C-alpha cells in the first residue's frame, strides 16, 4: 500500500515522494549498476540517469510488476547503454546459424569457490555472454525477460547462456576452483 501511494504521488510530480522512492531503491540499484559497469563513478552516473528516466516515464508504470523490478530493468538497460557508448563491442549473433540447444540445468559450482571468484570469471566472458549470464545467474531474470532487455530472441538468450556458462565453467576449472557436472 505504501509503495503504490508513493508511486501515485510521483506520478503527480511530488518531489518528496520521488525522494522517498530514491532513498528506498538507491542502494540496491547501485549494486545492480556496479555489477555491469565495474566503476563506482560510472555506476553513480548510470543510477542518476536511470532515476531521471524512471521519474520521466513513471506514468508508464502500471503495477503489473513491483516498482523495484520495473526500476531494475531501467538500471540494467542504462548500464548496457553506457557500456555500448564506451565502445564495448556487442556482437550480434545471426540466429540462422544457431542450433537448438538443450538447457543445462545440472550446473553446480564447488562449495569451495566464492561468489567473488565467479563474478571475476563472469567479467572475463565476451560481452554477448557476460550480460546474459549476469542477468540470469546474479539478477534472477528468466529467458523471456533477458531477451526483451537485450533485444534478442529467447533462443539466442538460451544459446548465449549455455555457451556463457560453458566458458565460465572452463575459466573456473583453469583456475583450479573446480566445478561439478
C-alpha positions, -999 to 999 in steps of 0.1 A, spaced: 0 0 0 28 24 9 46 18 -24 16 24 -46 6 55 -27 42 69 -31 42 60 -68 9 77 -74 23 108 -57 54 106 -80 30 105 -110 17 138 -98 53 151 -97 55 152 -59 92 158 -52 91 144 -16 76 112 -29 103 110 -56 129 114 -28 112 86 -8 115 62 -37 150 73 -45 161 66 -9 143 33 -8 159 19 -40 191 38 -44 215 14 -27 201 -18 -43 201 -3 -78 236 10 -73 247 -26 -67 230 -37 -99 247 -9 -119 281 -16 -105 278 -53 -114 276 -41 -150 298 -10 -153 325 -20 -127 333 16 -117 317 35 -88 316 68 -106 301 53 -137 276 34 -116 265 66 -100 261 82 -134 241 53 -146 220 53 -115 212 90 -118 202 86 -155 180 56 -145 162 75 -118 157 105 -141 142 82 -168 121 64 -142 106 96 -129 101 109 -165 83 76 -175 66 68 -142 32 73 -158 41 41 -178 44 21 -146 12 0 -145 19 -20 -113 19 -54 -131 54 -59 -115 68 -43 -84 82 -9 -88 117 -23 -78 115 -48 -107 105 -21 -131 133 2 -119 158 -26 -121 151 -31 -157 157 6 -164 190 4 -145 202 -26 -164 192 -10 -198 210 22 -188 241 1 -177 242 -17 -210 237 16 -230 266 31 -210 288 1 -219 278 3 -255 286 40 -255 321 32 -242 327 12 -274 325 -22 -257 315 -43 -287 283 -63 -286 285 -87 -315 251 -97 -328 245 -134 -335 230 -145 -367 203 -168 -355 202 -186 -388 234 -203 -378 223 -213 -344 214 -248 -335 188 -258 -310 204 -263 -276 193 -283 -247 192 -265 -214 219 -274 -189 200 -273 -156 225 -295 -138 252 -269 -134 269 -268 -100 298 -249 -86 320 -264 -59 313 -251 -24 349 -241 -21 345 -213 -47 334 -179 -36 309 -157 -53 337 -132 -59 356 -158 -79 325 -164 -100 320 -127 -105 356 -122 -116 353 -151 -141 320 -137 -154 337 -104 -161 362 -122 -184 334 -136 -206 327 -120 -240 300 -93 -237 274 -112 -256 277 -140 -230 285 -119 -199 253 -99 -199 231 -129 -203 250 -148 -176 249 -118 -152 212 -113 -157 203 -150 -153 226 -161 -125 231 -130 -105 200 -109 -112 175 -138 -115 159 -128 -148 143 -155 -169 150 -160 -206 119 -140 -218 129 -110 -196 166 -111 -207 155 -114 -244 134 -83 -240 161 -63 -223 188 -72 -247 165 -72 -278 173 -108 -288 152 -139 -292 146 -163 -264 165 -190 -284 195 -167 -287 193 -160 -250 193 -197 -242 222 -203 -265 242 -174 -251 235 -186 -215 245 -222 -223 277 -211 -241 285 -185 -214 281 -210 -186 303 -234 -205 330 -207 -208 325 -198 -172 330 -234 -162 362 -237 -181 376 -205 -166 369 -217 -131 384 -251 -139 416 -235 -153 419 -216 -120 416 -249 -101 384 -239 -84 366 -269 -99 331 -273 -109 309 -303 -108 287 -317 -137 
